[in-house]
């Protein structure tokens, strides 16, 4: 969350209620005082007393009113703040839509390098309440199971997580750490898209700029990512033994990525 510091300043007004009031201050002009008639009789004396009482009441009210208003404003602001927090909680609860796990293991369509991580994928899927085939689809496209993969843009590890997602001291190439950061971001995209998995796939690659817009506004990379991920996941859920989409992905350049992963995992 970005916290914005206010750029405006408060300028205190010198009054008898402020710390900056100067009691030695004298106005440039002498105030005009209305002369009072001599109180020679009881009527004039009573009128004078009534007038003094009224003036005193007005002064007292003027001193007390600002304090009462401040108290009311403070109460109103606290009530407003509480209502806003409550509203935010309700919205979060309504938008927390995440596809539940549908299988207990990953589909056989994924390459041997991804199958190598099947036990961990199943465990991560359970931990983050995701379908294992969703996790496997992301890993297939991002690294093909290479835990030390690094992209030209700086993305790292099994799920190709950008460095700014990691806390200071975290190892981005640790599989569990990489999975936690990557899959938490995927979950956030699922919430943001109200559970639209394929739009969340696009958001995983292109960020909120992708998940907030439609296909024609995406970069070429995000468009390809959307097509690969959607096709691979649909093949997995169709119960296929082999995925035509993965074969196309391998032919388009994924094969070299998987060969590198196989070498790192000693699968050759």
KEDO-598173 format. One record per residue (C-alpha): residue number from 1; x, y, z. Coordinates in Angstrom, 1 decimal. Layout:
<pts>
{seq=NUM, X=X, Y=Y, Z=Z}
...
</pts>
This chain:
<pts>
{seq=1, X=0.0, Y=0.0, Z=0.0}
{seq=2, X=1.3, Y=3.4, Z=-1.0}
{seq=3, X=1.0, Y=6.0, Z=1.8}
{seq=4, X=0.8, Y=9.6, Z=0.6}
{seq=5, X=2.1, Y=12.3, Z=2.9}
{seq=6, X=0.1, Y=15.5, Z=2.9}
{seq=7, X=1.8, Y=18.4, Z=1.1}
{seq=8, X=-0.2, Y=21.2, Z=2.7}
{seq=9, X=0.8, Y=23.0, Z=5.9}
{seq=10, X=-1.1, Y=24.1, Z=8.9}
{seq=11, X=-0.7, Y=27.8, Z=9.9}
{seq=12, X=-1.7, Y=28.5, Z=13.5}
{seq=13, X=-3.7, Y=31.6, Z=14.2}
{seq=14, X=-2.6, Y=33.7, Z=17.2}
{seq=15, X=-5.4, Y=33.7, Z=19.7}
{seq=16, X=-5.6, Y=33.5, Z=23.5}
{seq=17, X=-6.1, Y=29.7, Z=23.1}
{seq=18, X=-2.8, Y=29.2, Z=21.1}
{seq=19, X=0.7, Y=28.8, Z=22.4}
{seq=20, X=1.8, Y=31.7, Z=20.1}
{seq=21, X=-0.5, Y=34.4, Z=21.6}
{seq=22, X=1.4, Y=37.6, Z=22.5}
{seq=23, X=-0.3, Y=39.2, Z=25.5}
{seq=24, X=1.8, Y=42.4, Z=24.9}
{seq=25, X=0.1, Y=42.9, Z=21.6}
{seq=26, X=-1.8, Y=46.2, Z=21.4}
{seq=27, X=-4.1, Y=47.3, Z=18.5}
{seq=28, X=-3.2, Y=50.4, Z=16.6}
{seq=29, X=-6.5, Y=52.0, Z=17.2}
{seq=30, X=-8.3, Y=52.6, Z=20.4}
{seq=31, X=-11.7, Y=50.9, Z=20.5}
{seq=32, X=-14.7, Y=53.1, Z=20.7}
{seq=33, X=-16.7, Y=52.7, Z=23.9}
{seq=34, X=-20.3, Y=53.7, Z=23.9}
{seq=35, X=-20.8, Y=56.0, Z=26.9}
{seq=36, X=-23.3, Y=54.7, Z=29.4}
{seq=37, X=-25.8, Y=57.0, Z=31.0}
{seq=38, X=-25.4, Y=57.6, Z=34.7}
{seq=39, X=-27.2, Y=55.1, Z=36.8}
{seq=40, X=-29.1, Y=57.6, Z=38.9}
{seq=41, X=-32.1, Y=55.5, Z=39.4}
{seq=42, X=-33.0, Y=51.9, Z=40.0}
{seq=43, X=-34.3, Y=51.4, Z=36.4}
{seq=44, X=-31.0, Y=52.4, Z=34.9}
{seq=45, X=-29.1, Y=50.2, Z=37.3}
{seq=46, X=-31.3, Y=47.2, Z=36.4}
{seq=47, X=-30.8, Y=47.8, Z=32.7}
{seq=48, X=-27.1, Y=48.1, Z=33.2}
{seq=49, X=-27.0, Y=44.8, Z=35.1}
{seq=50, X=-29.1, Y=43.0, Z=32.4}
{seq=51, X=-26.9, Y=44.4, Z=29.6}
{seq=52, X=-23.8, Y=43.2, Z=31.5}
{seq=53, X=-25.3, Y=39.8, Z=32.0}
{seq=54, X=-26.2, Y=39.4, Z=28.3}
{seq=55, X=-22.8, Y=40.5, Z=27.2}
{seq=56, X=-21.2, Y=38.0, Z=29.6}
{seq=57, X=-23.4, Y=35.2, Z=28.3}
{seq=58, X=-22.5, Y=36.0, Z=24.7}
{seq=59, X=-18.8, Y=35.9, Z=25.5}
{seq=60, X=-19.1, Y=32.6, Z=27.4}
{seq=61, X=-21.0, Y=31.1, Z=24.5}
{seq=62, X=-18.4, Y=32.3, Z=22.0}
{seq=63, X=-15.7, Y=30.6, Z=24.0}
{seq=64, X=-17.5, Y=27.3, Z=24.5}
{seq=65, X=-18.9, Y=26.9, Z=21.0}
{seq=66, X=-15.6, Y=26.1, Z=19.2}
{seq=67, X=-14.9, Y=23.4, Z=21.7}
{seq=68, X=-18.3, Y=21.8, Z=21.2}
{seq=69, X=-17.9, Y=21.9, Z=17.5}
{seq=70, X=-14.5, Y=20.3, Z=17.6}
{seq=71, X=-15.9, Y=17.5, Z=19.7}
{seq=72, X=-18.8, Y=16.9, Z=17.2}
{seq=73, X=-16.4, Y=16.9, Z=14.3}
{seq=74, X=-14.1, Y=14.3, Z=16.0}
{seq=75, X=-17.1, Y=12.0, Z=16.7}
{seq=76, X=-18.3, Y=12.3, Z=13.1}
{seq=77, X=-14.9, Y=11.6, Z=11.6}
{seq=78, X=-14.5, Y=8.5, Z=13.7}
{seq=79, X=-17.9, Y=7.2, Z=12.7}
{seq=80, X=-17.0, Y=7.8, Z=9.0}
{seq=81, X=-13.7, Y=6.1, Z=9.3}
{seq=82, X=-15.3, Y=3.1, Z=10.9}
{seq=83, X=-17.9, Y=2.8, Z=8.2}
{seq=84, X=-15.2, Y=3.0, Z=5.5}
{seq=85, X=-13.2, Y=0.2, Z=7.0}
{seq=86, X=-16.3, Y=-2.0, Z=7.3}
{seq=87, X=-17.2, Y=-1.3, Z=3.7}
{seq=88, X=-13.7, Y=-2.3, Z=2.6}
{seq=89, X=-13.9, Y=-5.6, Z=4.5}
{seq=90, X=-17.2, Y=-6.4, Z=2.9}
{seq=91, X=-15.9, Y=-5.7, Z=-0.6}
{seq=92, X=-12.8, Y=-7.9, Z=0.0}
{seq=93, X=-15.0, Y=-10.8, Z=1.2}
{seq=94, X=-17.2, Y=-10.5, Z=-1.9}
{seq=95, X=-14.3, Y=-10.4, Z=-4.4}
{seq=96, X=-12.2, Y=-13.2, Z=-2.9}
{seq=97, X=-13.1, Y=-15.7, Z=-5.7}
{seq=98, X=-10.5, Y=-18.5, Z=-6.2}
{seq=99, X=-11.1, Y=-21.7, Z=-8.2}
{seq=100, X=-11.0, Y=-24.6, Z=-5.8}
{seq=101, X=-8.7, Y=-27.6, Z=-6.3}
{seq=102, X=-10.2, Y=-30.0, Z=-8.8}
{seq=103, X=-7.6, Y=-32.8, Z=-8.9}
{seq=104, X=-5.2, Y=-34.4, Z=-6.4}
{seq=105, X=-2.3, Y=-34.5, Z=-8.8}
{seq=106, X=-1.2, Y=-32.9, Z=-12.1}
{seq=107, X=-2.3, Y=-34.0, Z=-15.6}
{seq=108, X=0.0, Y=-36.3, Z=-17.6}
{seq=109, X=0.2, Y=-33.8, Z=-20.4}
{seq=110, X=3.0, Y=-31.8, Z=-18.7}
{seq=111, X=6.6, Y=-32.4, Z=-19.7}
{seq=112, X=9.0, Y=-34.6, Z=-17.6}
{seq=113, X=10.7, Y=-31.6, Z=-16.2}
{seq=114, X=7.4, Y=-30.3, Z=-14.7}
{seq=115, X=6.4, Y=-33.8, Z=-13.7}
{seq=116, X=9.6, Y=-33.9, Z=-11.6}
{seq=117, X=7.9, Y=-31.3, Z=-9.3}
{seq=118, X=4.5, Y=-33.1, Z=-9.1}
{seq=119, X=4.7, Y=-33.8, Z=-5.3}
{seq=120, X=5.7, Y=-30.2, Z=-4.6}
{seq=121, X=3.1, Y=-28.8, Z=-7.0}
{seq=122, X=0.4, Y=-30.8, Z=-5.3}
{seq=123, X=1.5, Y=-29.6, Z=-1.9}
{seq=124, X=1.6, Y=-25.9, Z=-3.1}
{seq=125, X=-1.8, Y=-26.2, Z=-4.7}
{seq=126, X=-3.2, Y=-27.5, Z=-1.4}
{seq=127, X=-1.5, Y=-24.8, Z=0.6}
{seq=128, X=-2.7, Y=-21.9, Z=-1.7}
{seq=129, X=-6.1, Y=-23.5, Z=-2.5}
{seq=130, X=-5.4, Y=-23.8, Z=-6.2}
{seq=131, X=-6.0, Y=-26.5, Z=-8.8}
{seq=132, X=-2.7, Y=-28.4, Z=-9.2}
{seq=133, X=-3.1, Y=-28.1, Z=-13.0}
{seq=134, X=-3.1, Y=-24.3, Z=-12.7}
{seq=135, X=0.2, Y=-24.4, Z=-10.8}
{seq=136, X=1.7, Y=-26.8, Z=-13.3}
{seq=137, X=0.5, Y=-24.6, Z=-16.3}
{seq=138, X=2.3, Y=-21.6, Z=-14.8}
{seq=139, X=5.5, Y=-23.6, Z=-14.2}
{seq=140, X=5.4, Y=-25.1, Z=-17.7}
{seq=141, X=5.4, Y=-21.8, Z=-19.4}
{seq=142, X=7.6, Y=-19.9, Z=-17.0}
{seq=143, X=10.5, Y=-22.2, Z=-16.4}
{seq=144, X=9.7, Y=-25.7, Z=-17.6}
{seq=145, X=10.7, Y=-26.7, Z=-14.1}
{seq=146, X=14.1, Y=-25.0, Z=-14.0}
{seq=147, X=14.6, Y=-23.7, Z=-10.4}
{seq=148, X=17.5, Y=-21.4, Z=-11.5}
{seq=149, X=15.8, Y=-19.9, Z=-14.6}
{seq=150, X=16.3, Y=-16.2, Z=-15.1}
{seq=151, X=14.7, Y=-14.1, Z=-17.8}
{seq=152, X=16.2, Y=-11.1, Z=-19.6}
{seq=153, X=13.7, Y=-8.9, Z=-17.7}
{seq=154, X=15.0, Y=-10.2, Z=-14.4}
{seq=155, X=12.3, Y=-12.7, Z=-13.5}
{seq=156, X=13.7, Y=-15.6, Z=-11.4}
{seq=157, X=13.0, Y=-19.2, Z=-10.4}
{seq=158, X=10.4, Y=-21.8, Z=-11.0}
{seq=159, X=7.6, Y=-19.3, Z=-11.4}
{seq=160, X=9.6, Y=-16.4, Z=-12.8}
{seq=161, X=8.9, Y=-13.9, Z=-10.1}
{seq=162, X=10.2, Y=-10.4, Z=-10.4}
{seq=163, X=12.7, Y=-9.3, Z=-7.7}
{seq=164, X=10.5, Y=-6.6, Z=-6.2}
{seq=165, X=8.1, Y=-9.3, Z=-5.0}
{seq=166, X=10.7, Y=-10.7, Z=-2.5}
{seq=167, X=11.5, Y=-9.4, Z=0.9}
{seq=168, X=15.0, Y=-8.5, Z=1.9}
{seq=169, X=17.0, Y=-11.6, Z=2.8}
{seq=170, X=14.7, Y=-14.0, Z=0.8}
{seq=171, X=16.3, Y=-16.4, Z=-1.6}
{seq=172, X=14.3, Y=-16.0, Z=-4.9}
{seq=173, X=15.6, Y=-19.4, Z=-6.2}
{seq=174, X=14.4, Y=-21.4, Z=-3.2}
{seq=175, X=11.5, Y=-23.4, Z=-4.6}
{seq=176, X=9.2, Y=-22.8, Z=-1.7}
{seq=177, X=9.9, Y=-19.1, Z=-1.5}
{seq=178, X=9.5, Y=-18.7, Z=-5.2}
{seq=179, X=6.2, Y=-20.6, Z=-5.1}
{seq=180, X=4.9, Y=-18.6, Z=-2.3}
{seq=181, X=5.5, Y=-15.2, Z=-4.0}
{seq=182, X=4.4, Y=-16.4, Z=-7.4}
{seq=183, X=1.3, Y=-18.2, Z=-6.3}
{seq=184, X=0.2, Y=-15.4, Z=-4.0}
{seq=185, X=0.4, Y=-13.0, Z=-6.9}
{seq=186, X=-1.7, Y=-15.4, Z=-9.0}
{seq=187, X=-4.2, Y=-15.6, Z=-6.2}
{seq=188, X=-4.3, Y=-11.8, Z=-6.1}
{seq=189, X=-5.0, Y=-11.7, Z=-9.8}
{seq=190, X=-7.8, Y=-14.2, Z=-9.4}
{seq=191, X=-9.4, Y=-12.0, Z=-6.7}
{seq=192, X=-8.9, Y=-8.9, Z=-8.9}
{seq=193, X=-10.6, Y=-10.6, Z=-11.9}
{seq=194, X=-13.4, Y=-12.1, Z=-9.8}
{seq=195, X=-12.2, Y=-15.6, Z=-10.5}
{seq=196, X=-11.6, Y=-15.3, Z=-14.2}
{seq=197, X=-8.7, Y=-17.7, Z=-14.5}
{seq=198, X=-7.7, Y=-16.9, Z=-18.1}
{seq=199, X=-7.7, Y=-13.2, Z=-17.4}
{seq=200, X=-5.7, Y=-13.9, Z=-14.3}
{seq=201, X=-3.2, Y=-15.8, Z=-16.4}
{seq=202, X=-2.8, Y=-12.7, Z=-18.5}
{seq=203, X=-2.4, Y=-10.6, Z=-15.4}
{seq=204, X=0.3, Y=-12.9, Z=-14.1}
{seq=205, X=2.4, Y=-12.0, Z=-17.1}
{seq=206, X=1.3, Y=-8.4, Z=-17.8}
{seq=207, X=0.3, Y=-7.3, Z=-14.3}
{seq=208, X=-2.7, Y=-5.1, Z=-13.6}
{seq=209, X=-2.3, Y=-3.3, Z=-16.9}
{seq=210, X=-3.4, Y=-6.6, Z=-18.6}
{seq=211, X=-6.0, Y=-7.8, Z=-16.1}
{seq=212, X=-7.7, Y=-4.4, Z=-16.2}
{seq=213, X=-8.0, Y=-4.4, Z=-20.0}
{seq=214, X=-8.9, Y=-6.8, Z=-22.9}
{seq=215, X=-6.9, Y=-8.8, Z=-25.4}
{seq=216, X=-6.6, Y=-6.2, Z=-28.1}
{seq=217, X=-4.8, Y=-3.8, Z=-25.6}
{seq=218, X=-2.2, Y=-6.4, Z=-24.4}
{seq=219, X=1.4, Y=-6.6, Z=-25.5}
{seq=220, X=2.3, Y=-9.3, Z=-28.0}
{seq=221, X=4.0, Y=-11.3, Z=-25.2}
{seq=222, X=0.9, Y=-11.2, Z=-23.0}
{seq=223, X=-1.3, Y=-12.2, Z=-25.9}
{seq=224, X=0.9, Y=-15.2, Z=-26.5}
{seq=225, X=1.0, Y=-16.0, Z=-22.8}
{seq=226, X=-2.8, Y=-15.9, Z=-22.6}
{seq=227, X=-3.1, Y=-18.3, Z=-25.6}
{seq=228, X=-0.5, Y=-20.8, Z=-24.3}
{seq=229, X=-1.8, Y=-20.9, Z=-20.8}
{seq=230, X=-5.5, Y=-21.1, Z=-21.8}
{seq=231, X=-4.8, Y=-23.9, Z=-24.3}
{seq=232, X=-2.5, Y=-25.9, Z=-21.9}
{seq=233, X=-5.0, Y=-25.7, Z=-19.0}
{seq=234, X=-7.9, Y=-26.7, Z=-21.2}
{seq=235, X=-6.0, Y=-29.7, Z=-22.6}
{seq=236, X=-5.2, Y=-30.7, Z=-19.0}
{seq=237, X=-8.9, Y=-30.5, Z=-17.9}
{seq=238, X=-10.0, Y=-32.4, Z=-21.1}
{seq=239, X=-8.3, Y=-35.5, Z=-19.7}
{seq=240, X=-5.8, Y=-35.8, Z=-22.6}
{seq=241, X=-2.7, Y=-37.9, Z=-22.4}
{seq=242, X=-0.8, Y=-35.5, Z=-24.7}
{seq=243, X=-1.3, Y=-31.8, Z=-25.2}
{seq=244, X=-1.3, Y=-30.3, Z=-28.7}
{seq=245, X=-0.8, Y=-26.9, Z=-27.2}
{seq=246, X=2.3, Y=-28.0, Z=-25.3}
{seq=247, X=3.7, Y=-29.5, Z=-28.6}
{seq=248, X=3.1, Y=-26.1, Z=-30.3}
{seq=249, X=4.7, Y=-24.3, Z=-27.4}
{seq=250, X=7.8, Y=-26.6, Z=-27.5}
{seq=251, X=8.1, Y=-26.0, Z=-31.3}
{seq=252, X=7.8, Y=-22.3, Z=-30.8}
{seq=253, X=10.9, Y=-22.2, Z=-28.5}
{seq=254, X=9.9, Y=-23.9, Z=-25.3}
{seq=255, X=12.0, Y=-26.9, Z=-26.1}
{seq=256, X=15.3, Y=-25.2, Z=-25.4}
{seq=257, X=13.9, Y=-24.0, Z=-22.0}
{seq=258, X=13.0, Y=-27.6, Z=-21.2}
{seq=259, X=16.4, Y=-28.9, Z=-22.2}
{seq=260, X=18.0, Y=-26.4, Z=-19.9}
{seq=261, X=15.7, Y=-27.5, Z=-17.1}
{seq=262, X=16.4, Y=-31.2, Z=-17.7}
{seq=263, X=20.1, Y=-30.5, Z=-17.5}
{seq=264, X=19.7, Y=-28.7, Z=-14.2}
{seq=265, X=17.5, Y=-31.5, Z=-12.8}
{seq=266, X=19.9, Y=-34.3, Z=-14.1}
{seq=267, X=17.0, Y=-35.8, Z=-16.1}
{seq=268, X=19.1, Y=-36.4, Z=-19.2}
</pts>
